[in-house]
C-alpha cells in the first residue's frame, strides 16, 4: 500500500504566541522543550511596562505570564531558558540589578540576583548539568569580560573566564562530566573556552573576527561532546560555522548573503550529529528576515522560516531561539512585525499545534510522540487505525485497527531500519500525522 501525505515535512508553520499592547516590543526570545516536547519561551516585553515573561504551550493553547513584573528592565534585557527532567523551569535574564535567575519549582516562581555587579548579565546563556544544577555564562559591559556562574547547591561560584577585555556574545553548553564550554568573541577573534577540572582551556577558533557589538555566536555539543559553533562575522558580513572533530577546528561559510549589523543566530545539533542554524538574515530589510540552515552532504541547505514577514528581533543578544526535539524537528521562537512585535513560534515537521494547524480533534482526542512511543488519548470510544509509513509512503507497520476505549493508549513503533517515518492516525474526526525519526 502506498499513500500520499498531506502533512509536509519541509513546510514551516508559524503561530502567534503573545501580541503586544500599544508601544510594546517582544525581544530576546529563548526556547526550550519539556518532557512532552511542548515549547516554553522566555522573552522580554521591553516597552511600556518592561518585564520578563514566560510563555508555554499547555497542549491546548499558549499561556503567558510575567516573571519579573517590576520595572527593572531597561529596554534591552537578555533572557535564556532551560528545563530539568522534572519540568522545573530556569530563566536567566539581565536587569538593572545585574544577572538574575528565576526558578519555577512546580508550585511557585522564585527570583534571585546571581551577580549584582553593575551592568552585568549581557549575553547570558543558561544550561543544567546532569544533577540539575544551573550554570550561566554572561558578559559584563564596560570592562567587556566573560564571566561564569555555577550553583554549588548552596551558593553561587562566580569566576572570570576571560578578563582580557573586548569580549562579547557568550554561549554555554555543559558536557556529560558537568564541565562548562563557552563560545564568545574577543579581541583575538572567535574563542572557545572549556573547563578541564582545574582551569580553563582557551583556543582561538577564527582569528579574523572582531568583537563588534553586532557580532553574535551560539554553541552546541553533539553526543560525543564535540563543539559546534555558529557565528556572525560582521567584518566579512557572513554567517559562519565552526566545528571541532577532536583534533582541529574547521571553519566554513554558511550564508554570504546576510546583511546588516545584527545577524543573531542559534545552533542546535540533532540526534545524528547534523547542525541546524536559525538566524536573522537581514537587519532592517523587509523580506526573508528569518532563515534556517541545515548541513547537507556537501553544502548548507537554506530556506526562509517566515516568508516576507519583517523580523524585529531576536534583539537582546540571545543564543537559544532554536531547539531540536526528540523527534529531530526544529522549533524556533522569534519576534516579528516591525515596531509592534508579535512573539511567534515556528516549527517544521512537528505535530501541528494551534489555529490554522490544529492537532486536536476538538479536545476529545490527542495524538503525540512521547520519546520513541506514540500517545493517543480519547474521551470516548472510537473506531481508529494507527499505521506507520516510510518516507516513500509504503506501509511498514499496523499498530491498531478497531475500537479504542476511552483513556490513554501507548504504542511502540518498531521499524526494521533507521530512517524517517510517518505515523498516520485515522479516526471519525479525520486523520493526523506525526513524524518519527529512528
C-alpha positions in Angstrom: 0.0 0.0 0.0 1.2 3.5 -0.9 -0.1 6.7 0.5 0.5 10.4 -0.4 0.9 12.6 2.7 -0.8 16.0 3.1 1.4 16.7 6.1 4.5 18.4 4.5 7.7 17.6 6.4 9.6 20.5 4.8 6.9 23.1 5.4 7.3 25.7 8.2 4.2 26.6 10.3 4.1 29.7 12.4 1.7 30.9 15.0 1.4 33.9 17.3 2.2 33.4 21.0 1.9 36.9 22.5 0.5 40.0 20.9 1.8 43.3 22.2 -0.1 46.2 23.6 0.4 49.6 22.1 4.1 50.6 22.3 5.3 47.2 23.4 8.0 45.1 21.8 9.0 41.4 22.3 12.8 40.9 22.4 15.4 38.3 23.3 13.3 35.2 22.7 14.7 31.9 24.0 13.1 28.5 23.7 13.3 25.1 25.5 11.2 21.9 25.5 9.7 20.0 28.3 9.4 16.2 28.5 6.5 16.1 26.1 8.3 18.3 23.6 5.9 21.2 24.5 7.7 24.6 23.9 8.5 27.1 26.6 9.7 30.6 25.6 11.3 33.3 27.7 11.4 36.8 26.4 11.4 40.5 27.3 8.4 42.8 26.8 10.7 45.8 26.8 8.5 48.8 26.2 5.6 50.3 28.1 5.9 48.4 31.4 9.0 46.4 30.9 9.0 42.8 32.2 10.5 39.4 31.6 7.8 36.9 30.6 7.3 33.2 30.1 5.1 31.5 27.5 4.3 27.8 27.2 2.1 25.5 25.2 -0.1 23.6 27.6 -1.4 21.1 25.0 -4.4 23.3 24.0 -3.3 26.9 23.9 -0.5 29.3 24.7 -0.2 30.6 28.3 1.8 33.7 29.1 2.8 35.1 32.5 5.1 37.8 33.8 8.2 36.5 35.6 9.7 39.8 36.8 6.8 42.3 36.7 8.8 45.0 38.5 10.0 47.8 36.2 13.7 46.8 36.4 14.3 46.0 32.8 15.9 48.9 30.9 14.6 48.0 27.4 17.4 45.7 26.3 17.0 42.7 28.5 18.6 39.3 27.6 16.9 36.0 28.5 17.8 32.3 28.4 15.6 29.4 29.4 16.0 25.7 30.2 14.0 22.9 32.0 15.1 20.0 34.1 13.9 16.4 33.9 11.1 17.2 36.4 9.8 20.0 34.3 11.1 22.8 36.6 11.9 25.9 34.7 15.0 28.1 34.9 15.2 31.6 33.3 18.4 33.7 33.4 18.0 37.3 32.5 19.7 40.7 32.8 18.1 43.6 34.6 19.3 46.9 36.2 20.0 44.7 39.3 22.5 42.6 37.4 22.3 38.9 36.4 19.1 37.3 37.6 17.7 33.8 37.8 14.0 32.9 38.1 13.0 29.3 39.0 9.7 27.5 38.8 9.7 24.6 41.2 6.3 23.3 40.1 4.3 25.5 42.5 5.8 29.0 42.6 8.3 31.3 40.9 11.3 32.5 42.9 13.8 35.1 41.8 17.3 36.0 42.9 20.2 38.2 41.8 23.1 35.9 40.8 25.7 38.6 40.2 24.9 42.2 41.3 27.9 43.8 39.6 27.0 46.9 37.7 25.9 46.4 34.1 26.4 42.7 34.1 24.3 39.8 32.7 24.7 40.7 29.0 24.5 37.8 26.5 23.5 35.4 29.3 23.2 31.7 28.5 22.0 29.0 30.9 22.4 25.3 31.0 21.9 22.5 33.5 24.3 19.7 34.5 23.2 16.1 35.0 22.3 16.8 38.6 20.0 19.7 37.6 22.3 22.5 38.9 22.2 25.7 36.7 25.3 27.2 35.1 25.3 30.6 33.4 27.8 32.4 31.1 27.5 36.1 30.6 29.3 39.3 29.9 30.0 42.5 31.9 29.6 45.6 29.9 32.1 48.5 30.2 35.0 46.1 31.0 33.8 43.6 28.4 34.9 40.4 30.3 33.3 36.9 30.1 32.1 35.5 33.4 30.7 32.2 34.5 28.4 31.4 37.5 27.7 27.9 38.8 25.2 26.9 41.5 27.0 24.6 44.0 23.9 23.6 45.8 24.2 26.3 48.5 25.7 29.3 46.8 26.9 30.8 43.5 30.5 30.2 42.4 31.3 33.1 40.1 34.5 33.2 38.0 36.1 35.3 35.3 36.6 33.2 32.1 38.4 35.8 30.0 39.3 39.1 31.6 41.5 40.4 28.7 38.7 42.8 27.7 36.9 43.4 24.4 34.8 40.3 25.0 31.2 39.9 23.8 28.4 37.4 23.0 28.6 34.3 25.2 27.0 30.9 24.6 27.2 28.0 27.1 27.0 24.2 27.0 27.6 21.6 29.6 29.2 18.2 28.8 28.5 14.8 30.3 31.1 15.4 33.1 29.3 18.5 34.1 32.1 20.7 32.7 31.2 24.1 31.0 32.1 25.0 27.5 31.7 28.6 26.3 32.0 30.3 22.9 32.5 34.0 22.8 34.0 36.8 20.7 37.1 38.7 22.0 39.7 41.0 20.6 41.7 37.9 19.4 38.7 36.7 17.4 36.1 33.9 18.0 37.2 32.0 21.1 36.2 28.7 22.8 36.8 28.0 26.5 36.4 24.7 28.1 36.9 23.7 31.8 39.3 20.8 32.3 38.5 20.3 36.0 41.0 22.8 37.4 41.4 25.6 34.8 40.1 27.0 31.5 41.5 25.7 28.2 41.1 28.5 25.7 41.5 28.4 21.9 41.1 31.0 19.1 38.7 29.5 16.6 38.6 32.3 14.0 41.2 35.0 14.4 39.7 37.1 11.6 36.7 38.1 13.7 36.5 41.3 15.7 34.2 41.9 18.7 31.8 44.4 17.3 28.5 44.8 19.2 26.6 43.3 16.3 28.6 40.0 16.4 26.9 37.0 17.9 27.6 33.3 18.5 25.9 30.2 19.6 27.4 26.9 20.8 26.1 23.3 20.9 27.8 20.0 21.8 27.0 16.8 20.0 26.6 13.4 21.6 30.3 12.9 21.6 30.8 16.2 23.4 32.4 17.9 20.4 31.6 21.6 19.9 29.7 23.2 17.0 29.5 27.0 16.8 27.5 29.3 14.6 28.5 33.0 14.5 28.1 36.2 12.5 31.3 37.5 11.0 30.5 41.2 10.9 33.7 42.2 9.1 33.0 39.9 6.2 29.2 40.0 6.5 28.9 36.2 6.6 27.2 33.7 8.8 29.8 31.1 9.6 30.0 27.7 11.3 32.9 26.1 13.2 33.3 22.5 14.3 36.0 20.6 16.2 36.4 17.0 15.2 38.5 16.1 18.3 41.8 17.1 16.6 41.3 20.5 14.9 38.8 23.2 14.1 37.1 23.5 10.7 35.5 26.8 9.7 33.1 27.3 6.8 30.7 29.8 5.4 27.0 29.1 5.8 25.3 32.2 4.2 27.2 35.0 2.5 24.0 36.9 1.5 23.2 38.1 5.0 23.0 41.8 5.6 23.2 44.3 8.4 24.9 44.6 11.8 22.8 42.3 14.0 22.5 38.8 12.5 21.6 36.9 15.7 21.9 33.2 15.3 21.2 30.0 17.2 22.6 26.5 16.6 21.3 23.0 17.6 22.6 19.6 16.7 20.2 16.7 16.1 20.4 13.1 17.2 22.7 12.1 14.3 25.1 15.0 14.7 23.8 17.3 11.9 24.0 21.0 12.8 21.0 23.3 12.3 21.1 27.1 12.5 18.2 29.6 12.7 19.2 33.2 12.1 18.0 36.7 11.4 19.3 37.2 7.9 18.6 40.8 7.1 18.6 43.6 9.6 16.4 46.5 8.6 15.2 44.7 5.5 11.6 43.9 4.6 11.8 40.3 3.2 13.2 36.9 4.1 14.3 38.0 7.6 14.4 34.7 9.5 16.2 31.8 7.8 17.0 28.2 8.7 20.1 26.3 7.5 21.0 22.6 7.9 24.2 20.9 6.9 23.8 18.7 3.9 26.3 16.2 2.5 28.5 18.8 0.7 26.8 22.2 1.4 24.3 24.0 3.6 20.6 23.9 2.7 18.9 27.2 3.4 15.2 28.3 3.5 13.1 31.1 4.8 11.2 30.5 8.0 8.7 33.3 8.0 8.3 34.3 4.3 8.2 38.0 3.8 7.2 39.0 7.4 9.6 41.6 8.8 11.5 40.4 11.9 12.4 43.0 14.5 14.5 40.7 16.8 15.8 38.5 18.4 17.2 41.7 19.6 18.6 41.3 23.1 21.6 39.1 22.2 20.2 35.6 22.6 21.8 32.3 21.5 19.0 29.8 22.1 16.0 30.6 20.0 16.3 27.3 18.1 15.7 23.9 19.6 15.6 20.4 18.2 13.2 18.0 19.9 13.5 14.2 20.5 11.7 13.9 17.1 14.5 15.8 15.4 12.1 18.5 14.4 13.3 22.2 14.6 11.3 24.8 16.6 12.1 28.5 16.6 10.9 31.5 18.7 11.2 34.9 17.2 9.6 38.4 17.2 8.0 39.6 14.0 6.0 42.6 12.8 8.2 45.7 13.0 7.8 48.3 15.7 4.9 46.4 17.4 6.4 42.9 17.6 4.4 39.7 17.8 6.1 36.9 19.7 5.9 33.9 17.3 6.6 30.2 17.3 7.6 28.3 14.2 8.2 24.6 13.6 8.9 22.3 10.7 7.9 18.6 10.6 6.4 18.6 14.1 2.9 17.7 15.1 0.7 20.8 14.4 -0.4 22.9 17.4 -2.8 25.7 17.1 -5.3 27.6 15.0 -4.7 27.0 11.3 -2.6 24.0 12.1 -4.7 22.2 14.7 -3.5 18.9 16.0 -6.5 18.1 18.2 -9.9 16.7 17.3 -11.7 19.3 19.4 -10.5 18.5 22.9 -11.7 14.9 22.8 -8.6 13.3 21.2 -4.9 13.9 21.5 -2.1 12.4 19.4 1.6 13.0 20.1 5.0 11.4 20.5 6.4 10.6 23.9 10.0 9.8 23.5 10.1 6.9 20.9 6.5 5.9 21.5 3.1 7.2 20.3 0.5 8.5 22.7 -3.2 8.6 21.9 -5.9 9.9 24.3 -9.6 9.7 23.6 -12.5 10.8 25.8 -14.9 8.4 24.3 -14.9 5.0 22.5 -14.0 5.5 18.8 -13.0 3.4 15.8 -9.5 4.2 14.8 -6.5 2.9 12.9 -2.8 3.7 13.5 -0.2 2.9 10.9 3.4 3.6 10.2 4.7 4.5 6.8 8.2 5.1 5.5 9.2 8.4 3.7 8.2 6.9 0.3 4.7 6.3 1.5 5.0 2.5 2.0 3.1 0.9 4.9 5.6 -0.7 7.2 3.6 -1.5 10.3 0.0 -1.5 11.5 -0.2 -0.7 15.3 -4.0 -0.7 15.7 -7.2 -1.2 13.7 -10.5 -1.2 15.6 -12.1 0.2 18.8 -10.1 2.5 21.1 -11.5 2.5 24.6 -11.7 5.9 26.5 -8.5 6.9 28.1 -4.7 6.9 27.3 -3.0 4.5 24.9 0.7 4.0 24.3 2.0 2.4 21.1 5.6 1.4 20.3 6.6 1.5 16.6 9.3 -0.9 15.7 10.6 -0.1 12.2 13.1 -2.5 10.8 15.7 0.1 9.8 16.7 3.6 10.8 15.1 6.5 8.9 12.2 8.9 8.7 8.7 7.5 9.2 5.2 8.9 9.4 2.6 7.7 11.9 -0.9 8.1 10.5 -3.9 8.1 12.8 -7.4 7.7 11.2 -10.5 8.4 13.3 -14.0 9.8 12.8 -12.7 13.3 13.1 -10.3 12.9 10.2 -6.6 12.0 10.0 -3.5 13.2 11.9 0.2 12.6 11.2 3.4 12.6 13.2 7.0 12.5 12.0 9.2 9.8 13.5 12.9 9.6 13.3 14.5 6.2 14.2 
